[in-house]
Each structure stands twice: as C-alpha cells, then as structure tokens.
C-alpha cells in the first residue's frame, strides 16, 4: 500500500474561521488530497485577544477541530509537560504553530516519538513525529516552517534538522515537509546536451527591485548591476549534500510547478516574489528509493483555500532501505 504524504500552509488558520467558506475550502482541499499524513503550518492565535497562557490551549483546539473535519487526527498522549495531547509546536514568543495530522489507520503513531521544538533553534515551531509503518524501522516525519526574514537563520535551521535525523554512520528514514520560505538547491538531472547541471528551481530574483531582497538573495549580489541576484540556497544545500536527503520533485524529475504566487492582490499578504516553489518535501537517503510520485494539489478549492498550494508524495514502504545509510 502506498502512503501519501502532503504539506499545507493553511494561511493563518484560526478557530474563529470554523464554519466559514474559507475554513470549508481548506477542509475540501485536504479531503481532495486524502493524505495519510499532512504537515500543517500557520495555525495562528490572536495574540492581542488571547492571554499568553491560553495560546497552546486554543491552538490545540484549532488543530484538533481542523483534523477532525479533514478526517484525520493530531492526537498524541498527554503528559504533564505537554497536557494538550496534540502534535504541535510553536516558538515561545510567537503564536504561530506547526502541526502534524495523520490517518491512524494507515500511519500508526509511534508512542513517545512526538517532539515539539521552538526557540532558539526555530523561528517557527518544528513538530517531529514518527510512525510504525511495518518496515522494521520507524519513519520520522518533520513539519517545518522556515524563518521568513533571515537566510542565515534558515541555514542554521536546516543544520538543526539535519542533526535531528542523523545517526552514527548515516541518516534515519525520514521525510521533511514544510514551507521552507526559500527555493531549493536541488539540481535537475543532467541531460547529454547540458554543459552543467542546472537548479530545478530557476533563479526567480534576477530582475526584481524591491526592499525585501535581503530575505532571499545572496547578500553580496543585491542591487549589483553586473552581478546576477542569485537566490540564497544554503538552507537546503546542506540537507541535500551527498544525498543525505533528496528533494522529491527533482529526484523524480517531475515538471516544475510553483506553490505560491497564484493569489491576486488583496486575497493574501502582499507578495513581491512572483511564482516560486517554496513548499518542499525532502526524503532522507533510506526513503529516496521508496518515492513513487510527486505532485502539487492545485484544485479550485486548494487555490481558494490558501496562498500556498499543497505538495505531496507517495511512498512505497516496502522499498524503504534498512540499516545504516
């Protein structure tokens, strides 16, 4: 049986939205995708209207409600230190949450595997869970939301993720899904007519002239007339180095498709960047041979649901490599 793993930046999802057309569009899009696992970003609590000691409770209620409406669960055993029983994470001073949702019939949760990480390692919370999918080893899934403003911090976040997944002599079976807030360093397969391999994601910032370039462009290239404004890709370059992980889209040589840039002005936050692919799915070395398909869910409901479309992969558990890789 193939497992479908997806990711969804749900654009400032809040409990107050439940029952609205916006909430229903999000639910419809997820049900269309029918994932066995879904990474979720941008569950946002109104900090001005909610006391700090209630942020987690409201976030947990929001995530549990959204999961239930989508036919999924986010439930993990409650503990004294984590009393809400929901697989979620946030930075200590930001009410923006990531979360893990899954189908318990196809992705059995591994008890004790849930880990929420926040500051100082991650600008947004990082949610880590693992599943016993019957291959002799647990499959770790990481839900990530990259720092939106600092390329160097995204690089540090990438190294921290890499450290979470390492083991002596190799890397654990793992998938990282999320809004990376950056284009990938993955390379296209080299064709015989190519002088050199090219990035899977072409340079998006070459002709852009606006105040936000520092967030995405190599700093010594910004505004230089005769030096191309190249994207800062170190965040994923470290994760992909030596095949430690692969970018599923490039690995499967699928046609390029953006995940952002489809909304019109006024439908989401102002976007000076244009069409980009910043919502990524990476698979570690043992999982790479098990990747069978990659796509972007871009239905009418998905386009109405968020300013981010949903990338997804399918994985054949029987092809996950065992041992030290």
Secondary structure, DSSP 8 states (H G I E B T S, - for coil): -EEEEEEEEEEEE-GGGTTSHHHHHHHHHHHHHT-SEEEEEEEE--TTTS-GGGHHHHHHHHHHHHHHHTT-B-B----SSSTT-B-EEE-TT--EEEEEEE-TTTS-B-TT--EEE-TTT-SS-EEEEEE--SSSS-EEEEEEE--SS-HHHHHHHHHHHHHHHEETTEE-SEEEEEE-SS----B----TT-SS--BSS--S-TT--STTGGGTB-GGGTT-TTS---B--HHHHHHHGGGSEEEHHHHTT-----SB--S-TTSSS---S-SB--EEEEEEHHHHTTEEEEEEE--HHHHHH-SB-EEEEEEEGGG---S--
